[in-house]
């Protein structure tokens, strides 16, 4: 992942040389929203088993998922942060946590402030 992060960072620096932090984070937010829409469409298509566009819808979801990863890796590179190391470190914390599903069906770690009054 480190080499991919460097490659994406070089590409972003070349294509978007004057991008601001606000621009990067807004673009990431837009890509996450597009991925969410594509994920629901792909899920609906897979569950219906009748949609002839299942493969096309799934491919669209894959592209949107990749867009999110590209933006995230680019932001990490912009800050000279080793995202692979960050994920590895965070997973050590996540493995030790207890996870619960709140009343809205959202999975959260049990220490989350967002859980207060939601179980």
N, C-alpha and C positions, 0 to 999 in steps of 0.2 A: 504494500500500500504506500510505502514511503516514496518509491520511485514514481508511482502514479501521481501522488500529491505534487511532487516536483514538476512533473510533466504538465499537469493541469495549471500549476502556478505560472510556469513559463508561458503557456498559451494565454492565460488570463492577462498577464503583464503585457503581452504583445497586442492582444485584441482590445483590451480595456486599460490602457496605460494610466489614465487619470481617474480611475474609479475611486469613489469615496467609501468609507465604512458604511455610511447610510445606504449608498447605492448597492453595495454587496449584500447587506442584510435585507434590504427590501426585495432584491432579486431572489434571495433564498426563500423568503416568505412567500413570494409569488409561486416559486417552483414547488414548495410544499403544498400550497393550495391546489395547484394543478395535479400533483401526484395524488392527493386525497381524492379528487374528483375521478381520476383515472382508476384508482384502486376500487372505489365503489362500483364504477362501471364494469371493471373486470370481474369483480366478485359477483355482481348481478348476472353477467353473461355466463359465468361458469356455473352458477347455481341453477339457471334456467335450462341449461343443456339444449336449448332450442335456438339460440341466437347463432345465425350462420357467421357472424363476425367475431366469434369468440377469440380466434387467434389474432385478429387485427386489434381488438380491444386489449388483449393481453400484451401485445407488442407495444401499444401506446402506453400502457402502464409501465412497462419495462423502461421505456424511454424517459418517462417522467421521473421514475425512481432514479435513473442515471443522472438526470438533470440536478436532482437534489444532492446526490453524492458529489457531483462535479462542483457545485457551488460550495458545499461544505468543505471539501478538500481545498478548494481555492482560497476560502477564507482562512483556513488553518495555515496554508502556505503564506498568505499575506502577512500573518502575524508570526511567522517562523515557528509555528507550533507543530510538533510531531503528532498528528492525529492518531496514528496507530498506537503510539505510546499512551496517549490520553485515553483511548478506548480500552486498552489493556489494563491501565490503572483503575479506571472506573468500573470495569467488570469485576475486579477484585472486591470492590465495595458492594456492587450489586449482588454478587454471590452470597455475601454475608447478610443481606437484608431479607426481611420478610415482606412478601408481596400480598396484597389484597385487592379485591375488586369492589369499587364503591357502588352506590345505588344507581349510578348512571352507566355502569358497566365498564368504567375506566379502571385499568390496572395501575396501581400506584404502590410505592413502597410504604410500609406502615408508618414511617416517620414523617411522611409528607404533610406539610401544613395544609395542603389542599384537601386532605381527608377530614379535617375537623368538621364534625356534624354531617358527614356524607356517607357514613357506613350504615 
